[in-house]
Structures are given as C-alpha cells and as structure tokens.
C-alpha cells in the first residue's frame, strides 16, 4: 500500500490518537509523583536513583511500578506513530534519503531504548533487587539516548516539512 492511501491515513491518526491517550493516562497516573518520572530517568548512579525513590516513599514507588502497565503500550504506540508519520510526511523522493531513513526509524529506536530503560528500572525497584555494577549508569545513558532521539525526531520532522 502506498503512503497516501486512506487506510494509511487512518493508521496514522489512530496510532497518534492512541499515543496521545496513553500519554495522557500516564501523565495523570504519575502526576502525584514529586519529583516527576523524568527526574529519575536522568539519574546515573544508585545513590541518585534511590534518593528519588526515598522522596516518593513506598506509595510513590508502587505508583512508579504500576505506571509501566501504561508505559509499555505507550512506547509501542509512539514507535508506530513516528514510523507512520515519517513515512507519510517525508516524501520518498526527498533529496536527502538519509534524513528520511533517520526520521522513519528514530522513534522506533527510541521506543526500544525506552523499553530497555523500563526493564532496568523495574529491576531496580524489584523486591531483593541487586543490580549489576554499572546498571544505574547504563539506565541513565539509555534514557538520555531515548530523549535525544525523540528531540532529534521532532527537530528533523519540522525541518523536513519546511523544505
């Protein structure tokens, strides 16, 4: 099916609506956490990670654990949406095919990093957790990569659309 086909448009809009709905649900669910979840994503060591958990307390940590029931479907939906949006919005005959390929795969790759980060974080908050040395640093680096890809996608998308 060629981009521009009505079914392609429906998939794009449905995936975007689902991503937005899941993002809103996750934001509402996680709103009581202070500091917010992005703060814990940018921790690079055990002490910093555990300091955020201590601020949340047991109820907040449980809320953090439970938010993954929304986060995994969310990251899947934004991966699909990003892929479809890039395929739909950036013409196949664009002079810079590298940019089109990057935009097509940026959000799916960010979602893969997001899933890895989630799995590491779930391991950190598991009962009797004993993460391997460097795991907290790895989680912070993976999260930073995820956010960098998301930012690059947004900037690249608007740049491609202006051209």
The 8 nearest C-alpha neighbors of each residue, nearest first, counted from 0:
[[1, 2, 4, 7, 6, 3, 5, 8],
 [0, 2, 4, 3, 7, 87, 5, 6],
 [3, 1, 4, 87, 7, 0, 86, 8],
 [2, 4, 1, 7, 5, 8, 87, 6],
 [3, 5, 7, 6, 2, 1, 8, 0],
 [6, 4, 8, 7, 9, 3, 2, 10],
 [7, 5, 9, 8, 4, 10, 3, 0],
 [6, 8, 10, 4, 5, 9, 11, 2],
 [9, 7, 11, 5, 6, 10, 12, 4],
 [8, 10, 6, 12, 11, 7, 13, 5],
 [11, 9, 13, 7, 8, 12, 14, 6],
 [10, 12, 8, 14, 9, 13, 83, 80],
 [13, 11, 15, 9, 14, 10, 16, 8],
 [12, 14, 16, 10, 15, 11, 9, 17],
 [15, 13, 17, 80, 11, 16, 12, 10],
 [16, 14, 12, 18, 13, 17, 80, 11],
 [15, 17, 13, 19, 18, 14, 12, 20],
 [16, 18, 20, 14, 19, 15, 13, 21],
 [19, 17, 76, 15, 21, 77, 16, 20],
 [20, 18, 22, 16, 17, 21, 23, 15],
 [19, 21, 17, 23, 22, 18, 16, 24],
 [22, 20, 24, 18, 23, 73, 19, 25],
 [21, 23, 19, 25, 24, 20, 18, 26],
 [22, 24, 26, 20, 21, 25, 19, 27],
 [25, 23, 21, 27, 22, 26, 28, 20],
 [24, 26, 28, 22, 23, 27, 29, 69],
 [27, 25, 23, 29, 24, 28, 30, 22],
 [28, 26, 30, 24, 25, 29, 23, 31],
 [27, 29, 25, 26, 30, 24, 66, 31],
 [28, 30, 26, 27, 31, 32, 25, 66],
 [29, 31, 27, 32, 26, 28, 35, 33],
 [32, 30, 29, 33, 28, 59, 27, 35],
 [33, 31, 35, 30, 29, 34, 59, 55],
 [34, 32, 35, 31, 55, 54, 30, 36],
 [33, 35, 32, 38, 36, 51, 54, 55],
 [34, 36, 33, 32, 37, 38, 30, 39],
 [35, 37, 38, 39, 40, 34, 32, 29],
 [38, 36, 40, 39, 35, 41, 34, 142],
 [39, 37, 36, 40, 41, 35, 34, 42],
 [40, 38, 41, 42, 36, 37, 48, 51],
 [41, 39, 37, 38, 42, 142, 139, 36],
 [42, 40, 139, 39, 38, 43, 37, 142],
 [43, 41, 39, 139, 40, 48, 47, 44],
 [44, 42, 136, 139, 135, 41, 138, 47],
 [43, 45, 135, 136, 47, 46, 42, 48],
 [44, 46, 48, 47, 135, 49, 43, 42],
 [45, 47, 49, 48, 44, 50, 42, 43],
 [46, 48, 50, 49, 45, 44, 42, 51],
 [49, 47, 45, 50, 51, 46, 42, 39],
 [48, 50, 52, 46, 51, 47, 45, 53],
 [49, 51, 47, 53, 52, 48, 46, 54],
 [52, 50, 54, 49, 53, 48, 55, 39],
 [53, 51, 49, 55, 54, 50, 56, 60],
 [54, 52, 50, 56, 51, 55, 49, 57],
 [55, 53, 51, 52, 56, 50, 33, 34],
 [56, 54, 59, 52, 53, 60, 51, 32],
 [55, 57, 53, 59, 54, 58, 60, 52],
 [58, 56, 60, 59, 61, 55, 53, 52],
 [59, 57, 61, 60, 56, 62, 55, 63],
 [60, 58, 55, 62, 56, 61, 57, 63],
 [59, 61, 63, 57, 62, 58, 55, 56],
 [60, 62, 64, 58, 63, 59, 65, 57],
 [61, 63, 59, 65, 60, 64, 66, 58],
 [64, 62, 60, 66, 61, 65, 59, 29],
 [65, 63, 61, 62, 66, 67, 60, 121],
 [64, 66, 62, 67, 63, 68, 61, 69],
 [65, 67, 63, 68, 69, 64, 62, 70],
 [66, 68, 70, 69, 65, 71, 64, 63],
 [69, 67, 66, 70, 65, 71, 72, 64],
 [68, 70, 67, 66, 72, 71, 25, 73],
 [69, 71, 67, 73, 72, 68, 74, 66],
 [70, 72, 74, 73, 69, 67, 68, 75],
 [73, 71, 75, 70, 74, 69, 76, 68],
 [74, 72, 70, 76, 71, 75, 21, 18],
 [73, 75, 110, 77, 71, 76, 72, 70],
 [74, 76, 72, 78, 73, 77, 71, 79],
 [75, 77, 73, 18, 79, 78, 74, 14],
 [76, 78, 80, 74, 79, 18, 75, 81],
 [77, 79, 107, 106, 75, 81, 76, 80],
 [80, 78, 82, 76, 77, 81, 83, 75],
 [79, 81, 77, 14, 83, 82, 15, 78],
 [82, 80, 84, 78, 106, 83, 79, 77],
 [81, 83, 103, 79, 85, 80, 84, 78],
 [82, 84, 86, 80, 85, 81, 11, 87],
 [85, 83, 87, 81, 86, 82, 88, 80],
 [84, 86, 103, 88, 87, 82, 83, 89],
 [87, 85, 83, 84, 88, 89, 103, 82],
 [86, 88, 84, 85, 2, 83, 89, 3],
 [89, 87, 85, 84, 86, 90, 160, 156],
 [88, 90, 85, 86, 87, 99, 91, 159],
 [91, 89, 92, 93, 88, 87, 86, 99],
 [90, 92, 93, 89, 99, 96, 86, 94],
 [93, 91, 90, 94, 96, 95, 89, 99],
 [92, 94, 90, 95, 91, 96, 89, 99],
 [95, 93, 96, 92, 91, 97, 98, 90],
 [96, 94, 97, 93, 98, 99, 92, 100],
 [95, 97, 99, 98, 93, 94, 100, 91],
 [98, 96, 100, 95, 99, 101, 102, 94],
 [97, 99, 101, 96, 100, 95, 102, 155],
 [100, 98, 96, 102, 97, 101, 103, 89],
 [99, 101, 103, 97, 98, 102, 96, 104],
 [102, 100, 98, 104, 99, 103, 105, 97],
 [101, 103, 99, 105, 100, 104, 85, 152],
 [102, 104, 82, 85, 100, 101, 105, 99],
 [103, 105, 107, 101, 102, 106, 108, 82],
 [106, 104, 102, 108, 107, 101, 148, 103],
 [105, 107, 109, 78, 108, 81, 104, 110],
 [108, 106, 78, 110, 104, 109, 105, 111],
 [107, 109, 111, 105, 110, 106, 104, 112],
 [110, 108, 145, 106, 112, 107, 111, 148],
 [111, 109, 113, 107, 74, 108, 112, 78],
 [110, 112, 108, 114, 113, 109, 115, 107],
 [111, 113, 115, 109, 110, 114, 145, 141],
 [114, 112, 110, 116, 111, 115, 109, 117],
 [115, 113, 117, 111, 116, 112, 110, 118],
 [116, 114, 112, 118, 117, 113, 119, 111],
 [115, 117, 113, 119, 138, 114, 118, 142],
 [118, 116, 114, 120, 115, 119, 121, 113],
 [119, 117, 121, 115, 120, 116, 114, 122],
 [118, 120, 122, 116, 117, 121, 115, 138],
 [121, 119, 123, 117, 122, 118, 116, 124],
 [122, 120, 118, 124, 123, 119, 117, 125],
 [121, 123, 119, 125, 120, 124, 118, 128],
 [122, 124, 120, 121, 125, 128, 119, 130],
 [125, 123, 121, 122, 120, 126, 128, 64],
 [126, 124, 122, 128, 123, 121, 127, 120],
 [125, 127, 128, 124, 123, 122, 129, 121],
 [126, 128, 125, 129, 124, 123, 122, 130],
 [129, 127, 125, 126, 123, 130, 122, 124],
 [128, 130, 127, 131, 123, 122, 125, 132],
 [131, 129, 128, 134, 123, 132, 122, 135],
 [130, 132, 134, 133, 129, 135, 128, 123],
 [131, 133, 134, 130, 135, 136, 129, 137],
 [132, 134, 136, 135, 137, 131, 44, 130],
 [135, 133, 137, 136, 132, 131, 138, 130],
 [134, 136, 44, 138, 137, 43, 133, 45],
 [137, 135, 43, 139, 133, 134, 138, 44],
 [136, 138, 134, 140, 135, 139, 141, 133],
 [139, 137, 135, 141, 116, 136, 140, 142],
 [140, 138, 43, 142, 136, 41, 137, 141],
 [139, 141, 143, 137, 142, 138, 144, 136],
 [142, 140, 144, 138, 143, 139, 112, 137],
 [143, 141, 145, 139, 144, 140, 40, 138],
 [142, 144, 140, 146, 145, 141, 147, 139],
 [145, 143, 147, 141, 142, 146, 148, 140],
 [144, 146, 109, 142, 148, 143, 147, 112],
 [145, 147, 149, 143, 148, 144, 150, 142],
 [148, 146, 144, 150, 145, 149, 151, 143],
 [149, 147, 151, 145, 146, 150, 105, 109],
 [148, 150, 146, 152, 147, 151, 106, 145],
 [149, 151, 147, 153, 152, 148, 146, 154],
 [152, 150, 148, 154, 149, 153, 155, 147],
 [151, 153, 155, 149, 150, 154, 156, 102],
 [154, 152, 156, 150, 151, 155, 157, 149],
 [155, 153, 151, 157, 156, 152, 158, 150],
 [156, 154, 158, 152, 153, 157, 151, 159],
 [155, 157, 159, 153, 158, 154, 152, 160],
 [158, 156, 160, 154, 159, 155, 161, 153],
 [157, 159, 155, 161, 156, 160, 154, 162],
 [160, 158, 156, 162, 157, 161, 155, 89],
 [159, 161, 157, 162, 158, 156, 89, 88],
 [162, 160, 158, 159, 157, 156, 155, 89],
 [161, 159, 160, 158, 157, 93, 89, 156]]
